[in-house]
């Protein structure tokens, strides 16, 4: 099992929106703010990550970049 915080699919999306809103409002000053979630095959739940998704076909990163 994973040691990371576990979320349902909807819970992960809610946590991302909440963290990004608090970062923009200046309530939290974090280097890493989650931008997407991913499904973990080991624990069958979702985890959050601050890494952008890389598109192999386009050769670029996709997603928001936590700018204020």
MOPAC internal coordinates of N, CA, C and O (Angstrom, degrees):
PM7 1SCF
backbone

  N    0.0000 0     0.00 0     0.00 0    0    0    0
  C    1.4559 1     0.00 0     0.00 0    1    0    0
  C    1.5320 1   110.36 1     0.00 0    2    1    0
  O    1.2310 1   121.26 1   -23.38 1    3    2    1
  N    1.3139 1   115.19 1   156.62 1    3    2    1
  C    1.4659 1   121.89 1  -179.40 1    5    3    2
  C    1.5242 1   110.89 1   -84.26 1    6    5    3
  O    1.2310 1   121.48 1   -26.16 1    7    6    5
  N    1.3269 1   114.77 1   153.84 1    7    6    5
  C    1.4529 1   120.53 1   176.09 1    9    7    6
  C    1.5195 1   111.46 1   -96.42 1   10    9    7
  O    1.2310 1   120.73 1   179.29 1   11   10    9
  N    1.3316 1   116.21 1    -0.71 1   11   10    9
  C    1.4621 1   121.04 1  -179.08 1   13   11   10
  C    1.5239 1   110.30 1   -79.12 1   14   13   11
  O    1.2310 1   121.12 1   -18.61 1   15   14   13
  N    1.3339 1   115.45 1   161.39 1   15   14   13
  C    1.4609 1   120.43 1   177.96 1   17   15   14
  C    1.5207 1   109.27 1   -67.68 1   18   17   15
  O    1.2310 1   120.48 1   -43.23 1   19   18   17
  N    1.3081 1   116.70 1   136.77 1   19   18   17
  C    1.4585 1   122.42 1  -175.64 1   21   19   18
  C    1.5238 1   110.29 1  -102.81 1   22   21   19
  O    1.2310 1   120.82 1   -40.05 1   23   22   21
  N    1.3401 1   116.04 1   139.95 1   23   22   21
  C    1.4592 1   122.32 1  -179.95 1   25   23   22
  C    1.5177 1   109.89 1  -133.53 1   26   25   23
  O    1.2310 1   120.87 1   -26.71 1   27   26   25
  N    1.3182 1   115.94 1   153.29 1   27   26   25
  C    1.4544 1   119.94 1   165.44 1   29   27   26
  C    1.5223 1   106.52 1   -77.27 1   30   29   27
  O    1.2310 1   119.89 1    -8.13 1   31   30   29
  N    1.3084 1   117.82 1   171.87 1   31   30   29
  C    1.4626 1   119.79 1  -178.59 1   33   31   30
  C    1.5290 1   110.95 1   -61.96 1   34   33   31
  O    1.2310 1   120.83 1   133.57 1   35   34   33
  N    1.3048 1   116.01 1   -46.43 1   35   34   33
  C    1.4536 1   120.69 1  -179.74 1   37   35   34
  C    1.5284 1   110.92 1   -69.39 1   38   37   35
  O    1.2310 1   120.05 1   141.86 1   39   38   37
  N    1.3174 1   117.52 1   -38.14 1   39   38   37
  C    1.4570 1   121.75 1   178.76 1   41   39   38
  C    1.5229 1   112.21 1   -63.71 1   42   41   39
  O    1.2310 1   120.30 1   143.28 1   43   42   41
  N    1.3389 1   117.02 1   -36.72 1   43   42   41
  C    1.4579 1   121.12 1   178.46 1   45   43   42
  C    1.5238 1   110.58 1   -65.84 1   46   45   43
  O    1.2310 1   120.23 1   137.07 1   47   46   45
  N    1.3184 1   117.17 1   -42.93 1   47   46   45
  C    1.4627 1   120.71 1   178.86 1   49   47   46
  C    1.5231 1   110.92 1   -63.56 1   50   49   47
  O    1.2310 1   120.45 1   138.36 1   51   50   49
  N    1.3226 1   116.74 1   -41.64 1   51   50   49
  C    1.4559 1   121.33 1   178.46 1   53   51   50
  C    1.5309 1   110.81 1   -63.09 1   54   53   51
  O    1.2310 1   120.43 1   137.67 1   55   54   53
  N    1.3375 1   116.79 1   -42.33 1   55   54   53
  C    1.4680 1   120.93 1  -179.39 1   57   55   54
  C    1.5280 1   111.44 1   -65.07 1   58   57   55
  O    1.2310 1   120.01 1   143.08 1   59   58   57
  N    1.3314 1   117.59 1   -36.92 1   59   58   57
  C    1.4595 1   121.17 1   178.37 1   61   59   58
  C    1.5218 1   110.46 1   -65.40 1   62   61   59
  O    1.2310 1   120.56 1   132.30 1   63   62   61
  N    1.3159 1   116.54 1   -47.70 1   63   62   61
  C    1.4653 1   120.78 1  -179.80 1   65   63   62
  C    1.5187 1   110.51 1   -61.16 1   66   65   63
  O    1.2310 1   120.32 1   136.30 1   67   66   65
  N    1.3188 1   117.00 1   -43.70 1   67   66   65
  C    1.4597 1   121.02 1  -178.93 1   69   67   66
  C    1.5332 1   111.48 1   -64.16 1   70   69   67
  O    1.2310 1   120.17 1   135.27 1   71   70   69
  N    1.3314 1   117.29 1   -44.73 1   71   70   69
  C    1.4632 1   120.64 1  -179.44 1   73   71   70
  C    1.5209 1   111.30 1   -65.12 1   74   73   71
  O    1.2310 1   120.00 1   139.17 1   75   74   73
  N    1.3316 1   117.61 1   -40.83 1   75   74   73
  C    1.4602 1   120.28 1   179.66 1   77   75   74
  C    1.5227 1   111.26 1   -67.74 1   78   77   75
  O    1.2310 1   120.08 1   142.49 1   79   78   77
  N    1.3313 1   117.45 1   -37.51 1   79   78   77
  C    1.4652 1   120.79 1   178.15 1   81   79   78
  C    1.5252 1   110.36 1   -65.27 1   82   81   79
  O    1.2310 1   120.10 1   135.03 1   83   82   81
  N    1.3246 1   117.41 1   -44.97 1   83   82   81
  C    1.4651 1   120.63 1   179.52 1   85   83   82
  C    1.5224 1   111.52 1   -65.08 1   86   85   83
  O    1.2310 1   119.96 1   145.32 1   87   86   85
  N    1.3273 1   117.68 1   -34.68 1   87   86   85
  C    1.4589 1   121.27 1   177.37 1   89   87   86
  C    1.5229 1   110.58 1   -66.29 1   90   89   87
  O    1.2310 1   119.99 1   136.02 1   91   90   89
  N    1.3222 1   117.63 1   -43.98 1   91   90   89
  C    1.4636 1   121.45 1   179.83 1   93   91   90
  C    1.5182 1   112.01 1   -66.33 1   94   93   91
  O    1.2310 1   120.34 1   145.86 1   95   94   93
  N    1.3206 1   116.95 1   -34.14 1   95   94   93
  C    1.4591 1   121.32 1   179.61 1   97   95   94
  C    1.5280 1   112.01 1   -79.39 1   98   97   95
  O    1.2310 1   120.17 1   171.60 1   99   98   97
  N    1.3247 1   117.29 1    -8.40 1   99   98   97
  C    1.4596 1   120.79 1   179.32 1  101   99   98
  C    1.5131 1   114.24 1    83.57 1  102  101   99
  O    1.2310 1   119.84 1  -169.06 1  103  102  101
  N    1.3184 1   117.91 1    10.94 1  103  102  101
  C    1.4627 1   120.77 1   179.87 1  105  103  102
  C    1.5224 1   111.61 1   -73.46 1  106  105  103
  O    1.2310 1   120.42 1   148.82 1  107  106  105
  N    1.3258 1   116.81 1   -31.18 1  107  106  105
  C    1.4552 1   120.67 1   176.36 1  109  107  106
  C    1.5206 1   108.69 1  -124.67 1  110  109  107
  O    1.2310 1   121.10 1   -35.46 1  111  110  109
  N    1.3126 1   115.50 1   144.54 1  111  110  109
  C    1.4636 1   120.79 1   177.65 1  113  111  110
  C    1.5196 1   106.94 1  -121.22 1  114  113  111
  O    1.2310 1   121.25 1   -93.40 1  115  114  113
  N    1.3047 1   115.22 1    86.60 1  115  114  113
  C    1.4510 1   121.06 1  -177.27 1  117  115  114
  C    1.5197 1   110.64 1  -115.42 1  118  117  115
  O    1.2310 1   121.28 1   -32.97 1  119  118  117
  N    1.3107 1   115.16 1   147.03 1  119  118  117
  C    1.4598 1   119.75 1   175.34 1  121  119  118
  C    1.5218 1   110.72 1   -73.27 1  122  121  119
  O    1.2310 1   121.21 1   146.38 1  123  122  121
  N    1.3198 1   115.28 1   -33.62 1  123  122  121
  C    1.4548 1   120.16 1  -177.14 1  125  123  122
  C    1.5297 1   109.88 1  -120.65 1  126  125  123
  O    1.2310 1   121.19 1   -61.76 1  127  126  125
  N    1.3106 1   115.33 1   118.24 1  127  126  125
  C    1.4557 1   121.37 1   176.66 1  129  127  126
  C    1.5239 1   106.90 1  -116.53 1  130  129  127
  O    1.2310 1   119.35 1   -48.94 1  131  130  129
  N    1.3198 1   118.85 1   131.06 1  131  130  129
  C    1.4626 1   119.55 1  -176.47 1  133  131  130
  C    1.5306 1   112.80 1   -61.54 1  134  133  131
  O    1.2310 1   121.10 1   -40.96 1  135  134  133
  N    1.3324 1   115.51 1   139.04 1  135  134  133
  C    1.4613 1   121.18 1   178.95 1  137  135  134
  C    1.5246 1   112.14 1  -120.05 1  138  137  135
  O    1.2310 1   120.13 1   164.01 1  139  138  137
  N    1.3314 1   117.35 1   -15.99 1  139  138  137
  C    1.4591 1   119.69 1   178.87 1  141  139  138
  C    1.5167 1   110.00 1  -158.06 1  142  141  139
  O    1.2310 1   121.26 1   -12.76 1  143  142  141
  N    1.3123 1   115.20 1   167.24 1  143  142  141
  C    1.4600 1   121.36 1   176.31 1  145  143  142
  C    1.5193 1   108.50 1  -118.77 1  146  145  143
  O    1.2310 1   121.23 1   -17.25 1  147  146  145
  N    1.3123 1   115.26 1   162.75 1  147  146  145
  C    1.4595 1   120.25 1   176.58 1  149  147  146
  C    1.5195 1   109.07 1  -144.67 1  150  149  147
  O    1.2310 1   121.19 1   -27.72 1  151  150  149
  N    1.3326 1   115.33 1   152.28 1  151  150  149
  C    1.4556 1   121.29 1  -179.22 1  153  151  150
  C    1.5164 1   109.36 1   -86.88 1  154  153  151
  O    1.2310 1   120.40 1   -49.30 1  155  154  153
  N    1.3053 1   116.85 1   130.70 1  155  154  153
  C    1.4668 1   122.60 1   179.70 1  157  155  154
  C    1.5330 1   108.27 1   -97.95 1  158  157  155
  O    1.2310 1   120.98 1   -57.70 1  159  158  157
  N    1.3135 1   115.72 1   122.30 1  159  158  157
  C    1.4665 1   120.91 1  -179.28 1  161  159  158
  C    1.5248 1   112.05 1   -70.94 1  162  161  159
  O    1.2310 1   120.26 1   155.67 1  163  162  161
  N    1.3287 1   117.11 1   -24.33 1  163  162  161
  C    1.4637 1   120.41 1  -176.09 1  165  163  162
  C    1.5249 1   112.32 1   -74.75 1  166  165  163
  O    1.2310 1   120.67 1   133.57 1  167  166  165
  N    1.3313 1   116.32 1   -46.43 1  167  166  165
  C    1.4694 1   118.82 1  -175.96 1  169  167  166
  C    1.5271 1   112.50 1  -107.47 1  170  169  167
  O    1.2310 1   120.25 1   179.55 1  171  170  169
  N    1.3313 1   117.13 1    -0.45 1  171  170  169
  C    1.4714 1   123.03 1   175.40 1  173  171  170
  C    1.5324 1   112.87 1    60.66 1  174  173  171
  O    1.2310 1   120.64 1  -146.69 1  175  174  173
  N    1.3468 1   116.38 1    33.31 1  175  174  173
  C    1.4618 1   121.58 1   175.72 1  177  175  174
  C    1.5257 1   108.21 1  -134.28 1  178  177  175
  O    1.2310 1   120.66 1     2.38 1  179  178  177
  N    1.3315 1   116.35 1  -177.62 1  179  178  177
  C    1.4568 1   121.86 1  -179.64 1  181  179  178
  C    1.5211 1   110.37 1  -105.02 1  182  181  179
  O    1.2310 1   120.96 1   -33.54 1  183  182  181
  N    1.3366 1   115.77 1   146.46 1  183  182  181
  C    1.4570 1   123.36 1   174.84 1  185  183  182
  C    1.5227 1   108.09 1  -124.16 1  186  185  183
  O    1.2310 1   120.38 1   -18.27 1  187  186  185
  N    1.3345 1   116.88 1   161.73 1  187  186  185
  C    1.4624 1   122.00 1   178.58 1  189  187  186
  C    1.5205 1   110.29 1  -102.71 1  190  189  187
  O    1.2310 1   121.05 1   -28.62 1  191  190  189
  N    1.3323 1   115.60 1   151.38 1  191  190  189
  C    1.4567 1   120.81 1   176.08 1  193  191  190
  C    1.5202 1   109.96 1  -143.52 1  194  193  191
  O    1.2310 1   121.14 1   -29.19 1  195  194  193
  N    1.3328 1   115.43 1   150.81 1  195  194  193
  C    1.4612 1   120.54 1   177.35 1  197  195  194
  C    1.5294 1   110.97 1   -96.95 1  198  197  195
  O    1.2310 1   120.39 1  -179.99 1  199  198  197
  N    1.3182 1   116.85 1     0.01 1  199  198  197
  C    1.4594 1   120.72 1   179.14 1  201  199  198
  C    1.5247 1   110.41 1   -83.26 1  202  201  199
  O    1.2310 1   121.28 1   -42.32 1  203  202  201
  N    1.3281 1   115.15 1   137.68 1  203  202  201
  C    1.4530 1   120.63 1   177.73 1  205  203  202
  C    1.5184 1   109.87 1   -76.37 1  206  205  203
  O    1.2310 1   120.77 1   -23.66 1  207  206  205
  N    1.3144 1   116.14 1   156.34 1  207  206  205
  C    1.4536 1   121.49 1   177.88 1  209  207  206
  C    1.5231 1   108.89 1   -81.35 1  210  209  207
  O    1.2310 1   120.13 1   -45.69 1  211  210  209
  N    1.3242 1   117.36 1   134.31 1  211  210  209
  C    1.4621 1   122.04 1  -179.50 1  213  211  210
  C    1.5229 1   109.34 1   -98.61 1  214  213  211
  O    1.2310 1   120.87 1   -52.98 1  215  214  213
  N    1.3245 1   115.95 1   127.02 1  215  214  213
  C    1.4539 1   121.63 1   177.94 1  217  215  214
  C    1.5297 1   108.63 1   -92.42 1  218  217  215
  O    1.2310 1   120.29 1   -66.81 1  219  218  217
  N    1.3117 1   117.04 1   113.19 1  219  218  217
  C    1.4611 1   121.03 1  -178.89 1  221  219  218
  C    1.5211 1   110.53 1   -67.36 1  222  221  219
  O    1.2310 1   120.22 1   140.87 1  223  222  221
  N    1.3379 1   117.18 1   -39.13 1  223  222  221
  C    1.4659 1   120.77 1  -178.33 1  225  223  222
  C    1.5279 1   111.61 1   -64.86 1  226  225  223
  O    1.2310 1   119.94 1   138.52 1  227  226  225
  N    1.3224 1   117.73 1   -41.48 1  227  226  225
  C    1.4563 1   122.12 1  -177.75 1  229  227  226
  C    1.5259 1   112.67 1   -90.29 1  230  229  227
  O    1.2310 1   120.31 1   156.71 1  231  230  229
  N    1.3255 1   117.01 1   -23.29 1  231  230  229
  C    1.4529 1   121.07 1  -178.70 1  233  231  230
  C    1.5184 1   113.86 1    74.22 1  234  233  231
  O    1.2310 1   120.03 1  -153.63 1  235  234  233
  N    1.3364 1   117.56 1    26.37 1  235  234  233
  C    1.4590 1   122.15 1  -179.15 1  237  235  234
  C    1.5256 1   110.07 1  -135.68 1  238  237  235
  O    1.2310 1   121.39 1   -17.46 1  239  238  237
  N    1.3232 1   114.95 1   162.54 1  239  238  237
  C    1.4550 1   120.38 1   173.87 1  241  239  238
  C    1.5181 1   109.10 1   -84.71 1  242  241  239
  O    1.2310 1   120.45 1   -36.40 1  243  242  241
  N    1.3321 1   116.75 1   143.60 1  243  242  241
  C    1.4574 1   121.75 1   179.59 1  245  243  242
  C    1.5148 1   109.43 1  -119.09 1  246  245  243
  O    1.2310 1   120.69 1   -33.06 1  247  246  245
  N    1.3328 1   116.29 1   146.94 1  247  246  245
  C    1.4605 1   121.13 1   178.18 1  249  247  246
  C    1.5135 1   111.19 1   119.16 1  250  249  247
  O    1.2310 1   120.94 1    -4.24 1  251  250  249
  N    1.3240 1   115.81 1   175.76 1  251  250  249
  C    1.4610 1   120.29 1   179.49 1  253  251  250
  C    1.5254 1   109.46 1   -78.30 1  254  253  251
  O    1.2310 1   121.08 1   -19.11 1  255  254  253
  N    1.3365 1   115.54 1   160.89 1  255  254  253
  C    1.4516 1   119.13 1  -176.38 1  257  255  254
  C    1.5186 1   112.99 1  -122.21 1  258  257  255
  O    1.2310 1   119.23 1  -154.72 1  259  258  257
  N    1.3153 1   119.07 1    25.28 1  259  258  257
  C    1.4640 1   123.79 1   173.62 1  261  259  258
  C    1.5090 1   113.25 1    56.00 1  262  261  259
  O    1.2310 1   119.72 1  -132.67 1  263  262  261
  N    1.3004 1   118.14 1    47.33 1  263  262  261
  C    1.4638 1   120.84 1   178.01 1  265  263  262
  C    1.5137 1   109.30 1   -94.95 1  266  265  263
  O    1.2310 1   120.74 1   -36.06 1  267  266  265
  N    1.3149 1   116.19 1   143.94 1  267  266  265
  C    1.4620 1   120.07 1   178.17 1  269  267  266
  C    1.4783 1   111.10 1   -85.06 1  270  269  267
  O    1.2310 1   120.10 1   180.00 1  271  270  269

